[in-house]
Amino acid sequence: MRLLVSVLKGAVLTAILLVVGVIVWLSVAPPELLRVGTGYAAKMVCSNVFLAGRDPEAVLAIDVQAPGHPLLKLIGIAVDTENRVVTARMLGAFAAGTAVYREGLGCASVPDGDVEAARAVAVPSVPPKPAADPATPWPAGEQTGPTDSRIAALLADPALGGPGMRAVVVVKDGRIVGEAYGEGFSAKTPLLGWSMAKTVNAAIIGRLVQEGRLSLDDDKLLADWTDAPHASIRLPSLLAMESGLEFNEDYGDVTDVTRMLYLEPDMAGFSLAKPVLAKAGESFSYSSGTSVLLTRIWMSKFPDQAQALAYPRTALFDPLGMSSAVLETDTAGTFVGSSYLYATARDWARFGQFLVDDGVWNGQRLLPNGFVTAMQRPTAASGGRYTEIQAWQVGPGDEPDESFGLTPETFWLQGHDGQVVAVIPSERLVVVRLGLTPSKLGYRPQKLVKAVSDALR
């Protein structure tokens, strides 16, 4: 009997020590996968609360936990509305992830938790832009006419809109002919475009090229790239995702992309240190790290950070009337040109119309001649799927656009979880579709775009 008691006591003590050990481990050195999860949760909730005005618990449950990794269901959040800080923790106590809102810059993930240091980033030196006039016709204002009867039935079809649809806007000949919104969303809700930001970031580079501040022939693009082979990398190879730089874009674990977005305060610093694995132009490798490097490159053309941070507003968003657009930065103050642009569906449509019009707005050329054409031109290294300048020549999925009956001229902005802007210049047609639609659901926006195209002919 005494032996049994001793064994039981030993088992209990072992269990207690094991639990204590796990608690200490999670408190002192939590696994990076857990930190990625809490960092992601904090960032998503922060942006959707302070930019989009959504309920934090709804964002956590619907946007973060429902479509994501099972471990995300163990995360809880705390929102400090006064200081505009969101903290996420695993099981309420471990692997804290932090995000902070900064006026004009949106929310930034703060991997080291030093919120005050994150607040030290310069503020864009531009006055607030008034919202578009509701009485002025779109795109100069927000007034839209009645939905085209040919489009109304299409927008009411859930199969075309797809699961998790949050917004659809159809633009024909420069005017909105139809729009639809999911429950809880409206024409005033800024929505995350994910990787659609890459194409907008490329347009910002186009503005600098048009102004003569940047050349597509430049080499030695970064101060850290003074030696071969990095020194010979030029903008065209970066824009086409053919630089040869190492970068793992797999989102299933702690990889380069998840580390960059949620564990690194200086995302560009992390990406520029990557080795070169192939000669420029030889192979295609889709890389969010490359897009963040492009941002660092164009921001380096300004004498100070405040001017660089103001540039997207003054050079692109304000001229196009994209008053809702917020391109967010990392903790170090570099725009996350790969992933983090929030804008209303109508403002995403304004950008699409800008591309339909070949980079001309209100009679003024904002992008160089041929720049939008290069956005449409597919590359050989990508197998004809990606284009020379940060856009897609085919829609989501493995099927060619021709199998849906779309003209090969169609090109796309694409983002995670079902974000697309389809642009067909010859038809003067733009279709914006935003939502929360994981790729595993198999939704294809090409069917919507084809139905709209046919209806408007």
Phi, psi and omega in degrees: 000316179297324178297318179297317179298318180296319178296315180297317179298318179296320179295318179296315180298318178298317179297318179297315179298322179296315179297315179299318180298318178296317179298315179297316179300312180293331181281320186270315184220069181296146178303145182299328179299321178292322179292324175298317181296314181288326176296318177297314181298314181298317182294315181296316180293316181303309183295318182288333177282308189270344174257317186260350177070028182268164179287129185297320181291326177293320178297315179300312185289317189271312187275325186262306190277317187300313184267001191253194181298142180306329179297335181296337180289348179267002184268138171240160184233155171230128183247117176264095185290332180291314181265356178058053179233137176242132177238132177242140180223146175280127182056027176076000187217341193240158172053052185301135172242141186231144172221146183230141176268134176234130186304128179084347183240358182070209183257147176234139171289136182241085187301327181269000177076002182275084185295320182296322176295322179295327179288346184284352178298141181301152178263136179306131185270061176225144179289157177302140179268125178295149179296155179300144182293122181293342182267352181263135182301143174295141013266352178294327178229206184246002182285129176234152178276185178295152177297134176301131184300333180287338183263332186305313182293325179295318182288340178274354182271110182297334179293325178282319179291328177087158179295138178076014179301134178245332178199139170226130176229130179246127180240127178231127179054038173082009176223151179285122181252358177181145175206153179213150183225144176286167181299130180089359181234155183210181178295346181261001183272116173291134183234144182284131179265355185051236188287356171297339176300331181301317181290322177294318177300322177296323178295326176296319174299319177301324177296318179293324176295316179300325180276356179081013180272346185214144179235142177291348179267356182298143168239188185046056191289337181229149181300331180280348183258069181262342183248156176293150000272354184297324185297335183271355179293132180243166184304315183304321181289327176290315182297328181269003183061041182231030185283339184087358179290140177290135172191126180264114184264014180285128183264006187279350185205197175277097181240185181304316186289318179288325176297314181301313186287329190232354180237352184245120178291332179244090187295319180292322178300322177293317186285324184289343179276357181292144180286159174270123183257342183212160177290140181305134178090350184277329184215152179261132177215105182297128191211116173293331176299322178298318181293324176292323175298320176302321178296313180301321181296310183290328178294332181289351179279000180252149184290336178213164186294322182300319179294319178296319181292334179278341192298315180304322178294306188287327187269334187228304188294314180294313178302324181275354182076022179276068188291339180273347190292129174228114174268118187273157180249168170275183182300325182284348179098015174266130178302136177274074186292358177272335200211333197242075172237122175256136177198155175293161179300325178293325178287324172299323178293324176300318179296319176301318178296324176302321178286322174304322182272017172062033177080018177249137180221127182052040177081358181252129177282119180257336177244149182298152172306132178088351183292313179292325176301320178292332174295336181267339191278119182287154180257150179292321184297330180272004184071025179082009183267320182256161182250178183292337184225079163052045175213171182251138177272347177230156179281182182300151179098180183264351183280143173291148180300330180298333180291343175263358181088010180279147176294143178300345180288341180300132171227166198223142156266135181226142177220160179311145174062033169092023177269126176214150162233117177262133183235124176235091186303318184295332178265000184048050186235134175230131175235118177258131175224117181238149180180193174236085190226088180305147184299334181297343179282346174075018180291139179235107179293345178304325180295319177296313182297319179295316180298320178294314181302314180296318184295330186266359180285000000 
